[in-house]
């Protein structure tokens, strides 16, 4: 258990407000990012909370099995 505590799992929430005129472009970019992120070691999935009618806010959760794997994903070249 000591090893797990030294390199804990990570969940990151990204929040974005999207102009309704750009929602389709944002959705396409988010799908692309999600598909690419799933190929990284330690990636445990993505959860997307879309805005309710009349709202602009998205919340996206990225989950990794360790801080090390999350840091490697963050340091990777943009997709």
TAWOPE-V688698 format. One record per residue. N is the residue number from 0. RES is the residue in one small letter. SS is DSSP state (h for helix, s for strand, l for the rest). NEAR is the number of other C-alpha atoms within 10 Angstrom. D_CENTER is the distance of its C-alpha to the mean C-alpha in Angstrom with 2 decimals. Layout:
# TAWOPE-V688698
N_RES_SS_NEAR_D_CENTER ; N_RES_SS_NEAR_D_CENTER
This chain:
# TAWOPE-V688698
0_x_l_5_26.46 ; 1_x_h_7_26.85 ; 2_x_h_7_24.58 ; 3_x_h_10_21.67 ; 4_x_h_9_22.30 ; 5_x_h_11_22.40 ; 6_x_l_13_18.96 ; 7_x_l_14_17.09 ; 8_x_l_18_13.91 ; 9_x_s_17_10.88 ; 10_x_s_17_8.47 ; 11_x_s_12_6.64 ; 12_x_s_14_6.83 ; 13_x_s_11_6.64 ; 14_x_s_12_9.85 ; 15_x_s_13_11.60 ; 16_x_s_12_15.13 ; 17_x_l_17_16.10 ; 18_x_l_12_19.76 ; 19_x_h_12_20.87 ; 20_x_h_8_22.51 ; 21_x_h_9_19.25 ; 22_x_h_13_17.27 ; 23_x_h_12_17.99 ; 24_x_h_12_16.88 ; 25_x_h_16_13.58 ; 26_x_h_13_13.04 ; 27_x_h_11_14.09 ; 28_x_h_13_11.85 ; 29_x_h_14_8.71 ; 30_x_h_12_10.34 ; 31_x_h_12_11.10 ; 32_x_h_13_7.81 ; 33_x_h_17_6.71 ; 34_x_h_13_10.24 ; 35_x_h_12_10.36 ; 36_x_h_19_7.63 ; 37_x_l_16_9.57 ; 38_x_l_11_12.57 ; 39_x_l_15_11.85 ; 40_x_l_15_14.02 ; 41_x_l_19_12.96 ; 42_x_s_19_9.67 ; 43_x_s_17_10.25 ; 44_x_s_15_8.06 ; 45_x_s_17_5.62 ; 46_x_s_12_7.54 ; 47_x_s_14_8.29 ; 48_x_s_11_11.19 ; 49_x_l_13_13.28 ; 50_x_l_14_16.05 ; 51_x_l_9_19.45 ; 52_x_l_6_22.35 ; 53_x_l_7_23.39 ; 54_x_l_12_20.25 ; 55_x_l_14_17.78 ; 56_x_s_14_14.79 ; 57_x_s_17_11.36 ; 58_x_s_14_9.01 ; 59_x_s_17_5.43 ; 60_x_s_14_4.85 ; 61_x_s_19_3.40 ; 62_x_s_19_7.09 ; 63_x_s_23_9.52 ; 64_x_l_18_13.28 ; 65_x_l_20_14.31 ; 66_x_h_16_14.04 ; 67_x_h_17_15.65 ; 68_x_h_18_13.11 ; 69_x_h_21_10.21 ; 70_x_h_12_12.77 ; 71_x_h_13_13.66 ; 72_x_h_18_10.32 ; 73_x_h_11_10.35 ; 74_x_h_9_14.02 ; 75_x_l_9_13.79 ; 76_x_l_7_15.20 ; 77_x_l_8_13.38 ; 78_x_l_8_13.13
